[in-house]
Amino acid sequence: MRVALFIDGSYMYDAAKRLGWNIDHRKAIGVFAKPEDLYNAFYYAPVTDANDERQQKFLDALVFMGYTVRSRETHGDPHFEAMIATDLLVTAPRWDRAVLASGSGDLSHTLAALRAQGKEVYLLGVPELTDLELRNQSDRFLDLRELQSSLERTGGGRRTYPNLSEGAAPQENPEESSPASRLMNNLEDEI
């Protein structure tokens, strides 16, 4: 069975925040498909500053992990529903099951169309962050809480080192204001 993975990065960030643990994106690919069964894994990531080297490193790391990264510069709340819907419909002939990590009800009609074509659609997420109609249109809802042991990122994280030549303590990064900025800063921790 050919499997495709579609991950809305902003949604996964909100879900991880709600759950209190971070998702290991490297593990996520292997949890849902054997390498020989994976058609593709798409990751939708907002870019808050095209010149930010940290964001570019994170996007590069996702590509290295095996994702096809769909990103665009955004200010404020990112909305990738049209891009996700297009990718789901255009690639449908190449997979049998899609695993979608999103909570947007705007994708409900896309899921209904895919199921009418005989495609299986599994929805990955957190119930309270997922539109009820979207859940209704999926074949199966996969609650992230039940997958913690398989998907949680352990160890690692952002490391800061003091400047020993000046004896200065590490400085904390200032809090970013937009959700997209917070997402990219959190995801950069995973590199």
C-alpha positions in Angstrom: 0.0 0.0 0.0 1.5 3.4 -1.1 1.3 6.0 1.6 1.7 9.8 1.4 2.2 12.1 4.4 0.9 15.7 4.5 2.0 17.8 7.5 0.8 21.3 8.3 3.8 22.6 10.3 1.8 25.3 12.1 -0.8 22.8 13.2 1.8 20.4 14.5 3.5 23.2 16.4 0.1 24.1 18.0 -0.5 20.4 18.8 2.9 19.9 20.4 2.4 23.0 22.5 -1.0 21.6 23.6 0.5 18.2 24.4 3.6 19.5 26.1 6.1 17.4 24.1 7.8 17.9 20.7 7.2 15.7 17.7 10.3 14.1 16.0 9.7 14.8 12.3 12.3 12.2 11.4 10.4 9.5 13.3 7.1 10.6 11.9 7.9 9.4 8.4 8.8 5.9 9.6 5.8 5.5 11.9 3.3 5.8 9.1 5.1 4.0 6.2 7.9 1.7 5.5 10.5 3.3 3.2 9.5 1.2 0.3 5.8 2.1 0.7 6.2 5.8 1.1 5.2 7.8 -1.9 6.2 11.2 -0.5 6.1 13.2 2.7 5.1 16.9 2.3 5.8 19.5 5.0 4.2 22.9 4.9 6.3 25.5 6.7 5.8 29.2 7.0 8.9 31.4 6.4 8.8 34.6 8.5 12.1 36.0 7.1 13.6 34.8 3.9 17.0 35.9 5.0 16.9 34.1 8.4 19.7 31.5 8.3 18.1 29.5 11.1 14.8 29.0 9.2 16.7 28.0 6.1 18.7 25.4 8.2 15.5 24.0 9.5 14.0 23.7 6.0 17.2 22.1 4.8 17.0 19.6 7.7 13.5 18.6 6.7 14.6 18.0 3.1 17.5 15.9 4.5 15.0 13.9 6.6 13.1 13.0 3.4 10.3 15.7 3.2 9.2 17.6 0.2 9.1 21.1 1.8 6.4 23.6 0.7 7.1 26.9 2.2 6.2 30.5 1.6 6.9 33.8 3.2 4.1 34.8 5.5 3.3 37.5 8.1 0.8 36.5 10.7 -1.1 33.2 10.7 0.0 31.0 7.8 -2.8 29.4 5.7 -1.7 26.4 3.7 -5.1 24.8 3.1 -5.2 25.6 -0.7 -1.7 24.2 -1.2 -2.4 21.1 0.9 -5.7 20.5 -1.0 -4.0 20.8 -4.3 -1.2 18.4 -3.4 -3.6 15.9 -2.0 -5.7 15.9 -5.2 -2.9 16.1 -7.7 -0.9 13.3 -6.1 -3.9 11.0 -5.3 -3.3 8.7 -8.3 0.2 7.8 -6.8 -0.9 6.7 -3.3 -3.5 4.6 -1.6 -3.6 6.1 1.9 -2.8 9.7 3.0 -1.9 10.6 6.5 -2.9 14.3 7.0 -1.8 16.4 10.0 -4.2 19.3 10.0 -7.2 20.6 11.8 -8.6 22.9 9.2 -12.3 22.4 8.3 -11.4 24.0 4.9 -10.0 20.6 3.9 -13.3 18.7 4.5 -14.5 18.8 0.9 -11.0 17.7 -0.3 -11.2 14.6 2.0 -14.7 13.8 0.8 -13.5 14.0 -2.8 -10.6 11.7 -2.1 -12.7 9.1 -0.3 -15.1 9.2 -3.2 -12.2 8.1 -5.4 -11.6 5.2 -3.0 -8.6 6.7 -1.2 -8.1 6.2 2.5 -7.4 9.3 4.5 -6.1 9.1 8.1 -6.2 12.3 10.1 -3.5 12.9 12.6 -3.9 15.4 15.4 -5.4 16.5 18.7 -9.2 16.4 19.0 -9.6 19.8 20.4 -7.6 21.4 17.6 -9.3 19.5 14.8 -12.5 20.6 13.1 -15.3 18.1 13.6 -16.3 17.9 10.0 -12.7 17.2 9.0 -12.7 14.3 11.4 -16.0 13.1 10.0 -14.6 13.1 6.5 -11.5 11.0 7.4 -11.4 7.2 7.5 -9.6 7.2 10.8 -8.5 9.7 13.4 -5.1 9.2 14.9 -4.8 10.9 18.3 -1.3 12.2 18.8 -1.6 11.5 22.5 -1.8 7.8 21.7 1.3 8.0 19.6 3.6 9.8 22.0 5.9 6.9 22.6 6.4 6.6 18.8 6.7 10.2 17.9 8.1 12.1 20.8 11.5 13.8 20.3 13.8 12.9 23.1 17.0 14.7 23.9 18.5 17.3 21.8 17.1 20.8 21.6 18.6 24.2 21.3 22.0 24.5 22.9 23.6 27.8 23.8 27.2 28.1 24.7 28.8 31.0 26.7 31.3 33.2 24.9 34.4 32.0 26.9 36.6 34.8 25.6 34.4 37.5 27.1 33.1 35.4 30.0 29.5 36.4 29.0 26.6 34.2 29.9 24.4 33.0 27.0 21.7 35.3 26.0 18.1 34.2 25.5 16.4 34.9 22.2 13.7 37.5 22.5 10.1 36.1 22.3 8.8 36.3 18.7 5.4 37.8 18.3 3.8 36.0 15.3 2.7 32.4 15.4 4.8 31.7 12.3 7.9 33.1 14.0 7.2 31.0 17.1 6.8 27.9 14.9 10.0 28.4 13.0 11.9 29.1 16.3 10.5 25.9 17.9 11.1 23.8 14.8 14.7 25.1 14.6 15.3 23.4 17.9 14.8 20.0 16.2 17.8 20.4 13.9 
